[in-house]
């Protein structure tokens, strides 16, 4: 047992809390309804998470086509909606497109260098778009966040001494840094459902990679035995 005494008569400093949101589940409505942008402005959303992925339940934001050409129309719409909300894009390269893997799913890319090429092309596109003032509002890609993958929680990512997630992350990280040297680049997207396993994985990640931030998904609305409020 631990006894804690709190003295509210003194202030030891301030903690900056940044509010963000995830508009991936229905990004098409987010793009098409300006009142959603106003809601974000009202609560001062600092960033909005943009998943570059292709789930079955809504339109894909993946820009690369099966023939290897690129079409940024959908992803540009998503990014523009973030900028119209006065927020910073928090881009997540959520899964490998079918061109470089099994499409939307949990498995790693079939080739890390090809996946890194894909990421590099997207980052370069937005660097050029910001510099040439081609988006909804002026922007600087060095202010943005880039997250490498989304929830690599299956064992295939972590079973080796040097985890598969680490090798993939390390292939992608310098590609982003080469284009946007001051942007925030990070990953892992862990969750709290299995603390001991996640602690080991996180330690391996931190020991073997350059990391600007760690993203953690806090699921507070799950059934009791998995609840993460603790």
ABEGO torsion letter per residue (X at the ends): XBBBBBBAABBAEBBBBBBBBBAAABAAAAAABAAAAAAAAAAGBABBBBBBBBBAABBBABABBAAGBBBAAAAAAAAAAAAAAGBBBBBBBABBBAAABAEBEABBBABAAAAAAAAAAAAAAAAAAAAAGABABBBBAAABBBBBEBGBABAAAAABABBAAAAAAAAAAAAAAAABAABBBBEGGBBAABAAAAAAAAAAAAAABBBABBBBBBBAABBAAABAAX
